[in-house]
Amino acid sequence: MEYRQLGNSGLQVPVLSFGTATFGGGTEFFKAWGSTQLDEATRMVDLCLDAGLNFFDTANVYSRGMSEEILGAALEGRRDKALISTKATFKMGDGPNDFGSSRFHLVKSCEDSLRRLKTDYIDIYFMHGFDARTPVEETLSALNDLVQSGKVRYIGCSNFSGWHLMKALSVSERYGWAKYVVHQAYYSLLSREFEWELMPLGMDQHVSTMVWSPLSAGRLGGKYRRENPMPADSRIAQGGGEGPQIPEEYWYGIVDVLDQLAEETGKTVAQVALNWVLQRPTVCNVIVGARNEEQLKQNLGAIGWNLTTEQVKRLDAASDRETTYPYWHQRKSPHLGLVPELYK
């Protein structure tokens, strides 16, 4: 297993982590993702650890805490062999303080997650989204206190805009508080908007990227193409997908190139798509999920090899899209350094 440094920290993390949003299936939304229970979850955790994948990602909102509970039970007795990340911010109850990034909610959420995970500390604690109602200073002060208390080792954010992240980094620096060292972001061959602003920010500020949905909710898993379109009972059709609609011709054009590269490399379409993400700037970790052991084993085959530079360029060209302002204007002058190296 390859390890990479997590942002501007000393922590080394494996390039793959296992996402446990499929554990539990305790709400209608997450049933569409999966409903893995403890016995199968424990077998998957065993497979991960045997392969050197010791990083497990969850969130309090996944099946209203069931994912954390199952992960905690599956890791019982071997917590010291694992890295765990979890998240807070989204709604966990019907009260006015049962969501957001206030000190009140974060302290309670952290204590609840620790209890469900059966652990004394969380390795990486993510803000699952940006809370515009709460002052950034309050959120970061509370997170710094959790770090100082030993309940949290490192902090990260997810689904932030560029200015959200930059403001947070500035506030942390001003007060000498713990900084976000990693941003968890939606990114794949089908969704490259992350490259427009957040990737250059990460490069400049040494904030690593953990990628979620690298296969675009299964669209790049190898099942779907022109001659085999997505069925009505698929995860996405059942409400288990994320992000905007994707034009089919654009999607299938990328799959055409993935098919070619899978044949050239002897790998699967999913493995090629994951390997492309792993070669992108700032990416230190890619979250892979699985509904069953076979899917997990296939995802583990995405590492230990690399696409060639020429193969990467073919995927870049197939997945390139027109950007919005001001990014299309900035791409006209790549020599000014406003865009990532991959556009130069």
BALOBA-1460 file (C-alpha; in Angstrom, 3 decimals):
// residues 344
<rec num="1" residu="m" x="0.000" y="0.000" z="0.000"/>
<rec num="2" residu="e" x="1.338" y="3.418" z="-0.961"/>
<rec num="3" residu="y" x="1.196" y="6.168" z="1.689"/>
<rec num="4" residu="r" x="1.084" y="9.923" z="1.121"/>
<rec num="5" residu="q" x="1.437" y="12.906" z="3.444"/>
<rec num="6" residu="l" x="-1.799" y="14.504" z="4.590"/>
<rec num="7" residu="g" x="-1.499" y="18.174" z="3.677"/>
<rec num="8" residu="n" x="0.700" y="20.346" z="5.855"/>
<rec num="9" residu="s" x="0.811" y="17.738" z="8.620"/>
<rec num="10" residu="g" x="3.074" y="14.878" z="9.593"/>
<rec num="11" residu="l" x="0.390" y="12.211" z="9.149"/>
<rec num="12" residu="q" x="0.892" y="9.584" z="6.465"/>
<rec num="13" residu="v" x="-2.287" y="8.044" z="5.040"/>
<rec num="14" residu="p" x="-2.854" y="5.200" z="2.563"/>
<rec num="15" residu="v" x="-3.863" y="6.291" z="-0.919"/>
<rec num="16" residu="l" x="-7.140" y="4.402" z="-0.517"/>
<rec num="17" residu="s" x="-9.612" y="4.653" z="2.335"/>
<rec num="18" residu="f" x="-12.773" y="2.632" z="2.783"/>
<rec num="19" residu="g" x="-16.007" y="4.625" z="2.863"/>
<rec num="20" residu="t" x="-18.671" y="3.179" z="5.140"/>
<rec num="21" residu="a" x="-21.763" y="5.087" z="3.969"/>
<rec num="22" residu="t" x="-23.094" y="1.673" z="2.869"/>
<rec num="23" residu="f" x="-23.076" y="0.437" z="6.490"/>
<rec num="24" residu="g" x="-26.495" y="0.354" z="8.119"/>
<rec num="25" residu="g" x="-29.041" y="1.426" z="5.524"/>
<rec num="26" residu="g" x="-30.993" y="2.999" z="8.369"/>
<rec num="27" residu="t" x="-32.704" y="5.742" z="6.342"/>
<rec num="28" residu="e" x="-34.425" y="5.738" z="2.965"/>
<rec num="29" residu="f" x="-31.656" y="7.824" z="1.412"/>
<rec num="30" residu="f" x="-28.855" y="5.564" z="2.595"/>
<rec num="31" residu="k" x="-30.713" y="2.342" z="1.760"/>
<rec num="32" residu="a" x="-30.075" y="3.293" z="-1.865"/>
<rec num="33" residu="w" x="-26.348" y="3.343" z="-1.049"/>
<rec num="34" residu="g" x="-26.361" y="-0.006" z="0.772"/>
<rec num="35" residu="s" x="-27.396" y="-1.760" z="3.963"/>
<rec num="36" residu="t" x="-24.303" y="-3.686" z="5.074"/>
<rec num="37" residu="q" x="-24.709" y="-5.128" z="8.560"/>
<rec num="38" residu="l" x="-22.083" y="-6.063" z="11.142"/>
<rec num="39" residu="d" x="-21.005" y="-9.538" z="9.957"/>
<rec num="40" residu="e" x="-20.360" y="-8.451" z="6.369"/>
<rec num="41" residu="a" x="-18.908" y="-5.131" z="7.517"/>
<rec num="42" residu="t" x="-16.416" y="-7.009" z="9.717"/>
<rec num="43" residu="r" x="-15.350" y="-9.180" z="6.763"/>
<rec num="44" residu="m" x="-14.807" y="-6.052" z="4.644"/>
<rec num="45" residu="v" x="-12.755" y="-4.405" z="7.399"/>
<rec num="46" residu="d" x="-10.683" y="-7.612" z="7.602"/>
<rec num="47" residu="l" x="-10.069" y="-7.504" z="3.833"/>
<rec num="48" residu="c" x="-9.032" y="-3.854" z="4.031"/>
<rec num="49" residu="l" x="-6.582" y="-4.372" z="6.877"/>
<rec num="50" residu="d" x="-5.075" y="-7.442" z="5.186"/>
<rec num="51" residu="a" x="-4.473" y="-5.308" z="2.065"/>
<rec num="52" residu="g" x="-2.831" y="-2.493" z="4.067"/>
<rec num="53" residu="l" x="-5.868" y="-0.231" z="3.803"/>
<rec num="54" residu="n" x="-6.184" y="0.937" z="7.396"/>
<rec num="55" residu="f" x="-8.145" y="4.162" z="6.848"/>
<rec num="56" residu="f" x="-11.933" y="4.150" z="7.333"/>
<rec num="57" residu="d" x="-14.204" y="7.094" z="6.549"/>
<rec num="58" residu="t" x="-17.669" y="7.598" z="8.005"/>
<rec num="59" residu="a" x="-19.991" y="10.400" z="9.177"/>
<rec num="60" residu="n" x="-22.525" y="10.866" z="11.942"/>
<rec num="61" residu="v" x="-25.275" y="11.521" z="9.395"/>
<rec num="62" residu="y" x="-24.770" y="8.181" z="7.593"/>
<rec num="63" residu="s" x="-27.925" y="6.265" z="8.553"/>
<rec num="64" residu="r" x="-28.254" y="8.552" z="11.602"/>
<rec num="65" residu="g" x="-25.234" y="7.076" z="13.396"/>
<rec num="66" residu="m" x="-25.627" y="3.426" z="12.365"/>
<rec num="67" residu="s" x="-22.571" y="3.547" z="10.093"/>
<rec num="68" residu="e" x="-20.409" y="4.763" z="12.992"/>
<rec num="69" residu="e" x="-21.829" y="2.112" z="15.309"/>
<rec num="70" residu="i" x="-21.168" y="-0.735" z="12.870"/>
<rec num="71" residu="l" x="-17.662" y="0.529" z="12.069"/>
<rec num="72" residu="g" x="-16.869" y="0.852" z="15.776"/>
<rec num="73" residu="a" x="-18.036" y="-2.697" z="16.416"/>
<rec num="74" residu="a" x="-16.130" y="-4.068" z="13.403"/>
<rec num="75" residu="l" x="-12.900" y="-2.439" z="14.632"/>
<rec num="76" residu="e" x="-13.347" y="-3.374" z="18.292"/>
<rec num="77" residu="g" x="-10.100" y="-4.698" z="19.753"/>
<rec num="78" residu="r" x="-7.959" y="-3.306" z="16.932"/>
<rec num="79" residu="r" x="-8.566" y="0.435" z="17.071"/>
<rec num="80" residu="d" x="-4.805" y="0.990" z="17.236"/>
<rec num="81" residu="k" x="-4.424" y="-0.552" z="13.775"/>
<rec num="82" residu="a" x="-6.793" y="1.905" z="12.072"/>
<rec num="83" residu="l" x="-7.230" y="5.545" z="11.104"/>
<rec num="84" residu="i" x="-10.800" y="6.813" z="11.406"/>
<rec num="85" residu="s" x="-12.341" y="9.944" z="9.956"/>
<rec num="86" residu="t" x="-15.866" y="11.069" z="10.669"/>
<rec num="87" residu="k" x="-17.901" y="14.212" z="10.100"/>
<rec num="88" residu="a" x="-20.389" y="16.624" z="11.615"/>
<rec num="89" residu="t" x="-22.544" y="19.581" z="10.486"/>
<rec num="90" residu="f" x="-25.625" y="18.067" z="8.875"/>
<rec num="91" residu="k" x="-28.947" y="17.517" z="10.615"/>
<rec num="92" residu="m" x="-29.028" y="14.867" z="13.355"/>
<rec num="93" residu="g" x="-32.327" y="15.786" z="15.003"/>
<rec num="94" residu="d" x="-35.335" y="18.077" z="14.916"/>
<rec num="95" residu="g" x="-34.091" y="20.699" z="17.382"/>
<rec num="96" residu="p" x="-32.743" y="24.126" z="16.403"/>
<rec num="97" residu="n" x="-29.230" y="23.149" z="17.551"/>
<rec num="98" residu="d" x="-29.196" y="19.670" z="16.024"/>
<rec num="99" residu="f" x="-27.259" y="20.779" z="12.960"/>
<rec num="100" residu="g" x="-24.544" y="23.227" z="11.932"/>
<rec num="101" residu="s" x="-21.022" y="23.997" z="13.089"/>
<rec num="102" residu="s" x="-21.700" y="25.856" z="16.318"/>
<rec num="103" residu="r" x="-19.657" y="25.059" z="19.413"/>
<rec num="104" residu="f" x="-22.802" y="23.610" z="20.986"/>
<rec num="105" residu="h" x="-23.445" y="21.207" z="18.126"/>
<rec num="106" residu="l" x="-19.823" y="20.248" z="17.435"/>
<rec num="107" residu="v" x="-18.950" y="19.335" z="21.015"/>
<rec num="108" residu="k" x="-22.086" y="17.205" z="21.322"/>
<rec num="109" residu="s" x="-21.566" y="15.641" z="17.887"/>
<rec num="110" residu="c" x="-17.974" y="14.732" z="18.673"/>
<rec num="111" residu="e" x="-18.929" y="13.114" z="21.996"/>
<rec num="112" residu="d" x="-21.724" y="11.163" z="20.289"/>
<rec num="113" residu="s" x="-19.398" y="9.972" z="17.514"/>
<rec num="114" residu="l" x="-16.761" y="8.865" z="20.005"/>
<rec num="115" residu="r" x="-19.376" y="6.819" z="21.841"/>
<rec num="116" residu="r" x="-20.746" y="5.198" z="18.686"/>
<rec num="117" residu="l" x="-17.252" y="4.454" z="17.341"/>
<rec num="118" residu="k" x="-16.159" y="3.017" z="20.719"/>
<rec num="119" residu="t" x="-12.984" y="5.095" z="20.722"/>
<rec num="120" residu="d" x="-11.309" y="7.859" z="22.709"/>
<rec num="121" residu="y" x="-10.186" y="9.874" z="19.707"/>
<rec num="122" residu="i" x="-10.969" y="10.643" z="16.064"/>
<rec num="123" residu="d" x="-7.989" y="10.807" z="13.714"/>
<rec num="124" residu="i" x="-9.530" y="13.297" z="11.263"/>
<rec num="125" residu="y" x="-12.679" y="15.257" z="12.088"/>
<rec num="126" residu="f" x="-14.398" y="16.838" z="9.077"/>
<rec num="127" residu="m" x="-16.874" y="19.649" z="8.798"/>
<rec num="128" residu="h" x="-19.251" y="17.953" z="6.365"/>
<rec num="129" residu="g" x="-20.310" y="21.288" z="4.858"/>
<rec num="130" residu="f" x="-19.914" y="25.010" z="5.424"/>
<rec num="131" residu="d" x="-22.262" y="26.570" z="8.010"/>
<rec num="132" residu="a" x="-22.876" y="30.166" z="6.938"/>
<rec num="133" residu="r" x="-24.931" y="30.911" z="10.085"/>
<rec num="134" residu="t" x="-22.102" y="30.326" z="12.548"/>
<rec num="135" residu="p" x="-19.045" y="32.610" z="12.755"/>
<rec num="136" residu="v" x="-15.975" y="30.869" z="11.372"/>
<rec num="137" residu="e" x="-14.117" y="31.884" z="14.549"/>
<rec num="138" residu="e" x="-16.592" y="29.951" z="16.710"/>
<rec num="139" residu="t" x="-16.289" y="26.796" z="14.624"/>
<rec num="140" residu="l" x="-12.495" y="26.839" z="14.510"/>
<rec num="141" residu="s" x="-12.152" y="27.701" z="18.203"/>
<rec num="142" residu="a" x="-14.340" y="24.707" z="19.090"/>
<rec num="143" residu="l" x="-12.355" y="22.432" z="16.774"/>
<rec num="144" residu="n" x="-9.072" y="23.681" z="18.229"/>
<rec num="145" residu="d" x="-10.352" y="22.861" z="21.722"/>
<rec num="146" residu="l" x="-11.241" y="19.339" z="20.585"/>
<rec num="147" residu="v" x="-7.713" y="18.944" z="19.208"/>
<rec num="148" residu="q" x="-6.142" y="20.309" z="22.401"/>
<rec num="149" residu="s" x="-8.254" y="17.914" z="24.490"/>
<rec num="150" residu="g" x="-6.971" y="14.912" z="22.507"/>
<rec num="151" residu="k" x="-10.399" y="13.921" z="21.246"/>
<rec num="152" residu="v" x="-9.463" y="14.906" z="17.683"/>
<rec num="153" residu="r" x="-6.027" y="14.569" z="16.056"/>
<rec num="154" residu="y" x="-6.488" y="16.542" z="12.814"/>
<rec num="155" residu="i" x="-9.293" y="18.586" z="11.264"/>
<rec num="156" residu="g" x="-10.581" y="18.751" z="7.710"/>
<rec num="157" residu="c" x="-13.447" y="20.212" z="5.724"/>
<rec num="158" residu="s" x="-15.684" y="18.908" z="2.991"/>
<rec num="159" residu="n" x="-17.725" y="20.501" z="0.215"/>
<rec num="160" residu="f" x="-16.370" y="24.008" z="0.908"/>
<rec num="161" residu="s" x="-16.093" y="26.762" z="-1.666"/>
<rec num="162" residu="g" x="-12.648" y="28.214" z="-2.265"/>
<rec num="163" residu="w" x="-13.363" y="31.344" z="-0.216"/>
<rec num="164" residu="h" x="-14.808" y="29.270" z="2.649"/>
<rec num="165" residu="l" x="-11.585" y="27.303" z="2.938"/>
<rec num="166" residu="m" x="-9.298" y="30.298" z="2.468"/>
<rec num="167" residu="k" x="-11.144" y="32.310" z="5.128"/>
<rec num="168" residu="a" x="-10.912" y="29.406" z="7.560"/>
<rec num="169" residu="l" x="-7.169" y="28.998" z="6.968"/>
<rec num="170" residu="s" x="-6.662" y="32.721" z="7.539"/>
<rec num="171" residu="v" x="-8.605" y="32.708" z="10.819"/>
<rec num="172" residu="s" x="-6.692" y="29.675" z="12.102"/>
<rec num="173" residu="e" x="-3.392" y="31.326" z="11.259"/>
<rec num="174" residu="r" x="-4.424" y="34.586" z="12.947"/>
<rec num="175" residu="y" x="-5.189" y="32.890" z="16.260"/>
<rec num="176" residu="g" x="-2.678" y="30.047" z="16.131"/>
<rec num="177" residu="w" x="-5.430" y="27.418" z="16.012"/>
<rec num="178" residu="a" x="-5.447" y="24.027" z="14.336"/>
<rec num="179" residu="k" x="-5.809" y="24.337" z="10.550"/>
<rec num="180" residu="y" x="-7.725" y="22.295" z="8.044"/>
<rec num="181" residu="v" x="-5.098" y="20.002" z="6.517"/>
<rec num="182" residu="v" x="-7.394" y="18.178" z="4.101"/>
<rec num="183" residu="h" x="-10.458" y="18.933" z="1.997"/>
<rec num="184" residu="q" x="-12.814" y="16.080" z="1.128"/>
<rec num="185" residu="a" x="-14.214" y="16.787" z="-2.323"/>
<rec num="186" residu="y" x="-16.475" y="15.399" z="-5.045"/>
<rec num="187" residu="y" x="-14.184" y="14.647" z="-7.980"/>
<rec num="188" residu="s" x="-14.051" y="12.211" z="-10.882"/>
<rec num="189" residu="l" x="-13.600" y="12.047" z="-14.637"/>
<rec num="190" residu="l" x="-17.258" y="13.073" z="-14.898"/>
<rec num="191" residu="s" x="-17.023" y="15.951" z="-12.403"/>
<rec num="192" residu="r" x="-13.853" y="17.997" z="-12.778"/>
<rec num="193" residu="e" x="-15.071" y="21.343" z="-11.399"/>
<rec num="194" residu="f" x="-12.847" y="20.805" z="-8.348"/>
<rec num="195" residu="e" x="-9.875" y="21.658" z="-10.574"/>
<rec num="196" residu="w" x="-11.053" y="25.199" z="-11.277"/>
<rec num="197" residu="e" x="-10.378" y="26.801" z="-7.888"/>
<rec num="198" residu="l" x="-10.106" y="24.287" z="-5.047"/>
<rec num="199" residu="m" x="-7.223" y="22.342" z="-6.575"/>
<rec num="200" residu="p" x="-5.039" y="25.446" z="-7.146"/>
<rec num="201" residu="l" x="-5.900" y="26.574" z="-3.592"/>
<rec num="202" residu="g" x="-4.819" y="23.196" z="-2.225"/>
<rec num="203" residu="m" x="-1.571" y="23.355" z="-4.152"/>
<rec num="204" residu="d" x="-0.813" y="26.848" z="-2.876"/>
<rec num="205" residu="q" x="-1.845" y="26.299" z="0.759"/>
<rec num="206" residu="h" x="-0.668" y="22.670" z="1.092"/>
<rec num="207" residu="v" x="-4.147" y="21.326" z="1.743"/>
<rec num="208" residu="s" x="-4.515" y="17.734" z="0.579"/>
<rec num="209" residu="t" x="-7.565" y="16.299" z="-1.126"/>
<rec num="210" residu="m" x="-9.553" y="13.229" z="-0.120"/>
<rec num="211" residu="v" x="-11.803" y="12.333" z="-3.039"/>
<rec num="212" residu="w" x="-15.343" y="11.102" z="-2.547"/>
<rec num="213" residu="s" x="-17.436" y="9.490" z="-5.309"/>
<rec num="214" residu="p" x="-14.424" y="8.905" z="-7.607"/>
<rec num="215" residu="l" x="-16.601" y="6.615" z="-9.756"/>
<rec num="216" residu="s" x="-19.447" y="9.148" z="-9.902"/>
<rec num="217" residu="a" x="-21.896" y="7.008" z="-7.900"/>
<rec num="218" residu="g" x="-21.167" y="3.964" z="-10.068"/>
<rec num="219" residu="r" x="-21.436" y="5.648" z="-13.464"/>
<rec num="220" residu="l" x="-17.767" y="4.759" z="-14.074"/>
<rec num="221" residu="g" x="-17.914" y="1.331" z="-12.480"/>
<rec num="222" residu="g" x="-17.884" y="-0.508" z="-15.801"/>
<rec num="223" residu="k" x="-21.532" y="-1.572" z="-15.995"/>
<rec num="224" residu="y" x="-23.008" y="1.252" z="-18.048"/>
<rec num="225" residu="r" x="-22.315" y="2.284" z="-21.645"/>
<rec num="226" residu="r" x="-24.234" y="3.085" z="-24.811"/>
<rec num="227" residu="e" x="-25.322" y="-0.496" z="-25.385"/>
<rec num="228" residu="n" x="-26.117" y="-1.072" z="-21.710"/>
<rec num="229" residu="p" x="-27.695" y="2.101" z="-20.227"/>
<rec num="230" residu="m" x="-28.423" y="2.589" z="-16.562"/>
<rec num="231" residu="p" x="-31.609" y="0.746" z="-15.479"/>
<rec num="232" residu="a" x="-34.482" y="2.266" z="-13.554"/>
<rec num="233" residu="d" x="-33.614" y="0.317" z="-10.386"/>
<rec num="234" residu="s" x="-29.991" y="1.565" z="-10.205"/>
<rec num="235" residu="r" x="-28.647" y="3.382" z="-7.152"/>
<rec num="236" residu="i" x="-28.751" y="6.744" z="-8.936"/>
<rec num="237" residu="a" x="-32.296" y="6.208" z="-10.185"/>
<rec num="238" residu="q" x="-33.342" y="5.358" z="-6.625"/>
<rec num="239" residu="g" x="-31.967" y="8.628" z="-5.284"/>
<rec num="240" residu="g" x="-28.567" y="7.375" z="-4.147"/>
<rec num="241" residu="g" x="-26.522" y="9.569" z="-6.470"/>
<rec num="242" residu="e" x="-25.033" y="13.015" z="-5.993"/>
<rec num="243" residu="g" x="-24.426" y="15.997" z="-8.213"/>
<rec num="244" residu="p" x="-26.155" y="17.414" z="-11.289"/>
<rec num="245" residu="q" x="-27.374" y="15.463" z="-14.293"/>
<rec num="246" residu="i" x="-24.595" y="14.438" z="-16.671"/>
<rec num="247" residu="p" x="-25.150" y="14.507" z="-20.446"/>
<rec num="248" residu="e" x="-25.176" y="10.911" z="-21.670"/>
<rec num="249" residu="e" x="-23.030" y="11.541" z="-24.742"/>
<rec num="250" residu="y" x="-20.328" y="13.127" z="-22.582"/>
<rec num="251" residu="w" x="-20.531" y="10.237" z="-20.118"/>
<rec num="252" residu="y" x="-20.384" y="7.516" z="-22.766"/>
<rec num="253" residu="g" x="-17.517" y="9.256" z="-24.556"/>
<rec num="254" residu="i" x="-15.424" y="8.941" z="-21.392"/>
<rec num="255" residu="v" x="-16.467" y="5.299" z="-20.963"/>
<rec num="256" residu="d" x="-15.320" y="4.618" z="-24.549"/>
<rec num="257" residu="v" x="-11.793" y="5.746" z="-23.637"/>
<rec num="258" residu="l" x="-11.923" y="3.856" z="-20.327"/>
<rec num="259" residu="d" x="-12.833" y="0.696" z="-22.259"/>
<rec num="260" residu="q" x="-9.840" y="1.197" z="-24.559"/>
<rec num="261" residu="l" x="-7.457" y="1.730" z="-21.634"/>
<rec num="262" residu="a" x="-8.872" y="-1.217" z="-19.709"/>
<rec num="263" residu="e" x="-8.038" y="-3.424" z="-22.672"/>
<rec num="264" residu="e" x="-4.553" y="-1.911" z="-22.994"/>
<rec num="265" residu="t" x="-3.698" y="-2.271" z="-19.303"/>
<rec num="266" residu="g" x="-5.513" y="-5.492" z="-18.465"/>
<rec num="267" residu="k" x="-7.371" y="-3.664" z="-15.695"/>
<rec num="268" residu="t" x="-11.087" y="-3.028" z="-15.185"/>
<rec num="269" residu="v" x="-12.854" y="0.196" z="-16.167"/>
<rec num="270" residu="a" x="-13.302" y="1.087" z="-12.486"/>
<rec num="271" residu="q" x="-9.625" y="0.488" z="-11.731"/>
<rec num="272" residu="v" x="-8.565" y="2.743" z="-14.618"/>
<rec num="273" residu="a" x="-10.939" y="5.505" z="-13.488"/>
<rec num="274" residu="l" x="-9.656" y="5.312" z="-9.906"/>
<rec num="275" residu="n" x="-6.026" y="5.291" z="-11.031"/>
<rec num="276" residu="w" x="-6.607" y="8.490" z="-13.037"/>
<rec num="277" residu="v" x="-7.890" y="10.245" z="-9.891"/>
<rec num="278" residu="l" x="-4.912" y="9.033" z="-7.862"/>
<rec num="279" residu="q" x="-2.533" y="10.775" z="-10.271"/>
<rec num="280" residu="r" x="-4.131" y="14.210" z="-9.919"/>
<rec num="281" residu="p" x="-2.437" y="17.133" z="-8.087"/>
<rec num="282" residu="t" x="-3.207" y="17.463" z="-4.340"/>
<rec num="283" residu="v" x="-4.917" y="14.054" z="-4.146"/>
<rec num="284" residu="c" x="-3.567" y="12.107" z="-1.189"/>
<rec num="285" residu="n" x="-6.439" y="9.668" z="-0.728"/>
<rec num="286" residu="v" x="-9.400" y="8.280" z="-2.640"/>
<rec num="287" residu="i" x="-12.415" y="6.926" z="-0.772"/>
<rec num="288" residu="v" x="-13.665" y="3.651" z="-2.207"/>
<rec num="289" residu="g" x="-16.951" y="2.126" z="-1.194"/>
<rec num="290" residu="a" x="-18.418" y="-1.303" z="-1.806"/>
<rec num="291" residu="r" x="-21.718" y="-3.068" z="-1.314"/>
<rec num="292" residu="n" x="-19.994" y="-6.450" z="-1.222"/>
<rec num="293" residu="e" x="-16.589" y="-8.082" z="-0.938"/>
<rec num="294" residu="e" x="-16.185" y="-8.538" z="-4.703"/>
<rec num="295" residu="q" x="-16.557" y="-4.800" z="-5.337"/>
<rec num="296" residu="l" x="-14.059" y="-4.070" z="-2.580"/>
<rec num="297" residu="k" x="-11.470" y="-6.477" z="-4.016"/>
<rec num="298" residu="q" x="-11.863" y="-4.885" z="-7.449"/>
<rec num="299" residu="n" x="-11.337" y="-1.384" z="-6.050"/>
<rec num="300" residu="l" x="-8.175" y="-2.504" z="-4.265"/>
<rec num="301" residu="g" x="-6.770" y="-3.364" z="-7.703"/>
<rec num="302" residu="a" x="-6.607" y="0.329" z="-8.610"/>
<rec num="303" residu="i" x="-3.198" y="0.701" z="-6.944"/>
<rec num="304" residu="g" x="0.256" y="-0.779" z="-7.488"/>
<rec num="305" residu="w" x="0.455" y="0.437" z="-11.091"/>
<rec num="306" residu="n" x="0.003" y="3.696" z="-13.031"/>
<rec num="307" residu="l" x="-1.483" y="4.824" z="-16.294"/>
<rec num="308" residu="t" x="1.127" y="6.257" z="-18.634"/>
<rec num="309" residu="t" x="1.337" y="9.989" z="-19.277"/>
<rec num="310" residu="e" x="-0.139" y="9.442" z="-22.739"/>
<rec num="311" residu="q" x="-3.044" y="7.419" z="-21.337"/>
<rec num="312" residu="v" x="-3.775" y="10.095" z="-18.742"/>
<rec num="313" residu="k" x="-3.838" y="12.741" z="-21.485"/>
<rec num="314" residu="r" x="-6.412" y="10.717" z="-23.434"/>
<rec num="315" residu="l" x="-8.705" y="10.656" z="-20.420"/>
<rec num="316" residu="d" x="-8.055" y="14.357" z="-19.786"/>
<rec num="317" residu="a" x="-9.126" y="15.181" z="-23.331"/>
<rec num="318" residu="a" x="-12.234" y="12.983" z="-23.215"/>
<rec num="319" residu="s" x="-13.421" y="14.478" z="-19.921"/>
<rec num="320" residu="d" x="-12.551" y="18.127" z="-20.527"/>
<rec num="321" residu="r" x="-15.488" y="20.571" z="-20.425"/>
<rec num="322" residu="e" x="-15.994" y="24.277" z="-20.885"/>
<rec num="323" residu="t" x="-15.541" y="26.125" z="-17.605"/>
<rec num="324" residu="t" x="-17.511" y="29.055" z="-16.204"/>
<rec num="325" residu="y" x="-16.168" y="32.576" z="-15.674"/>
<rec num="326" residu="p" x="-13.530" y="33.511" z="-14.555"/>
<rec num="327" residu="y" x="-11.944" y="30.115" z="-15.112"/>
<rec num="328" residu="w" x="-12.371" y="30.024" z="-18.889"/>
<rec num="329" residu="h" x="-10.588" y="33.366" z="-19.028"/>
<rec num="330" residu="q" x="-7.756" y="32.178" z="-16.762"/>
<rec num="331" residu="r" x="-7.242" y="29.072" z="-18.888"/>
<rec num="332" residu="k" x="-6.361" y="31.337" z="-21.813"/>
<rec num="333" residu="s" x="-3.140" y="32.298" z="-19.989"/>
<rec num="334" residu="p" x="-1.853" y="29.118" z="-18.325"/>
<rec num="335" residu="h" x="1.669" y="30.584" z="-18.225"/>
<rec num="336" residu="l" x="0.484" y="32.920" z="-15.441"/>
<rec num="337" residu="g" x="0.162" y="29.949" z="-13.082"/>
<rec num="338" residu="l" x="-3.524" y="30.494" z="-12.225"/>
<rec num="339" residu="v" x="-4.506" y="26.977" z="-13.300"/>
<rec num="340" residu="p" x="-3.111" y="23.555" z="-12.352"/>
<rec num="341" residu="e" x="-0.222" y="22.013" z="-14.247"/>
<rec num="342" residu="l" x="-2.572" y="19.607" z="-15.991"/>
<rec num="343" residu="y" x="-3.921" y="22.438" z="-18.174"/>
<rec num="344" residu="k" x="-0.517" y="23.693" z="-19.315"/>
